[in-house]
């Protein structure tokens, strides 16, 4: 029953909850999986994920979308520089830090698209 209540929000809230869970997973993996010492800044995606989960609680879809867009912008500023290194990452030449930053940026891009789609869908349903 609790899982059903977790997803019982507006469409923008669902997108932000998926983004939050994904970013928490990316942050945890970026901090826990690499061998050797890892800096605490590897947990920044997890902190952004917690903020996305908090933003998903907004009752107004437009407010949730605005908060989500700010969170995605911050994620893109931090991880966007790793996107040009995707070919090296896919060929196995890049390290875990590049993987974490690139996946954070990709999650933000997908979330922005999801937020736009959810807002457009909500407008059509009214």
C-alpha positions as CSV (number, residue, x, y, z in Angstrom):
1,X,0.0,0.0,0.0
2,X,2.8,2.4,0.8
3,X,4.3,1.9,-2.7
4,X,1.0,2.8,-4.3
5,X,0.8,6.0,-2.3
6,X,4.4,6.8,-3.3
7,X,3.4,7.0,-6.9
8,X,0.0,8.7,-6.3
9,X,1.1,12.2,-7.3
10,X,0.8,14.3,-10.5
11,X,2.9,13.4,-13.5
12,X,5.6,15.9,-12.8
13,X,5.9,14.5,-9.3
14,X,6.4,11.0,-10.7
15,X,9.1,12.2,-13.1
16,X,10.9,13.9,-10.1
17,X,10.6,10.8,-8.0
18,X,12.2,8.7,-10.7
19,X,14.9,11.3,-11.1
20,X,15.5,11.4,-7.4
21,X,15.8,7.6,-7.1
22,X,18.1,7.5,-10.1
23,X,20.4,10.3,-8.8
24,X,20.5,8.6,-5.3
25,X,21.6,5.4,-7.1
26,X,24.2,7.2,-9.2
27,X,25.6,9.0,-6.1
28,X,25.8,5.9,-4.1
29,X,27.4,3.9,-6.9
30,X,29.9,6.7,-7.6
31,X,30.9,6.7,-3.9
32,X,30.8,3.1,-3.0
33,X,31.9,1.1,-6.1
34,X,35.3,2.6,-7.2
35,X,38.3,1.0,-5.6
36,X,40.5,3.3,-3.5
37,X,39.8,6.6,-1.9
38,X,36.8,8.5,-3.2
39,X,36.1,12.2,-2.4
40,X,32.9,13.1,-0.7
41,X,31.8,15.1,-3.7
42,X,30.9,11.9,-5.4
43,X,27.7,12.1,-3.2
44,X,26.5,15.3,-4.8
45,X,24.2,13.4,-7.2
46,X,22.6,11.7,-4.2
47,X,22.0,15.1,-2.6
48,X,20.4,16.3,-5.8
49,X,18.3,13.2,-5.7
50,X,17.0,14.0,-2.2
51,X,16.2,17.5,-3.4
52,X,14.3,16.0,-6.4
53,X,12.3,13.8,-4.0
54,X,11.5,16.8,-1.9
55,X,10.4,18.8,-4.9
56,X,8.1,16.0,-6.0
57,X,6.0,16.7,-2.9
58,X,4.8,20.0,-4.2
59,X,1.1,19.9,-4.9
60,X,1.2,22.3,-7.8
61,X,2.7,20.7,-10.9
62,X,4.1,24.0,-12.2
63,X,6.0,24.6,-8.9
64,X,7.3,21.1,-8.9
65,X,8.4,21.6,-12.6
66,X,10.2,24.8,-11.7
67,X,12.0,23.2,-8.8
68,X,12.8,20.1,-11.0
69,X,14.2,22.3,-13.7
70,X,16.6,24.1,-11.3
71,X,17.7,20.7,-10.0
72,X,18.3,19.5,-13.5
73,X,20.2,22.7,-14.4
74,X,22.5,22.1,-11.4
75,X,23.0,18.5,-12.4
76,X,23.9,19.6,-16.0
77,X,26.3,22.2,-14.8
78,X,28.1,19.6,-12.7
79,X,28.0,16.7,-15.2
80,X,27.6,18.3,-18.6
81,X,31.4,18.5,-19.1
82,X,31.6,14.7,-19.1
83,X,29.2,14.4,-22.0
84,X,31.9,14.9,-24.7
85,X,33.8,12.1,-23.1
86,X,31.0,9.6,-23.7
87,X,32.9,7.8,-26.6
88,X,35.8,7.2,-24.2
89,X,33.5,6.0,-21.5
90,X,31.8,3.6,-23.8
91,X,35.1,2.2,-25.1
92,X,36.2,1.7,-21.5
93,X,38.9,4.3,-21.4
94,X,37.3,6.7,-18.9
95,X,37.1,6.2,-15.2
96,X,34.3,6.0,-12.6
97,X,34.2,9.8,-12.1
98,X,33.5,10.4,-15.7
99,X,30.8,7.7,-15.6
100,X,29.1,9.2,-12.6
101,X,29.2,12.7,-14.1
102,X,27.9,11.6,-17.5
103,X,25.1,9.5,-16.1
104,X,24.1,12.4,-13.8
105,X,23.9,14.7,-16.9
106,X,22.0,12.1,-18.9
107,X,19.5,11.6,-16.1
108,X,19.0,15.4,-16.0
109,X,18.4,15.6,-19.7
110,X,15.9,12.8,-19.6
111,X,14.1,14.4,-16.6
112,X,13.8,17.7,-18.3
113,X,12.2,16.0,-21.3
114,X,9.9,14.1,-18.9
115,X,8.9,17.2,-17.1
116,X,8.1,19.0,-20.4
117,X,6.1,16.0,-21.6
118,X,4.2,15.8,-18.2
119,X,3.3,19.5,-18.4
120,X,2.1,19.2,-22.0
121,X,0.1,16.1,-21.2
122,X,-1.5,17.8,-18.2
123,X,-2.5,20.7,-20.4
124,X,-4.1,18.5,-22.9
125,X,-6.1,16.6,-20.3
126,X,-7.7,19.8,-18.8
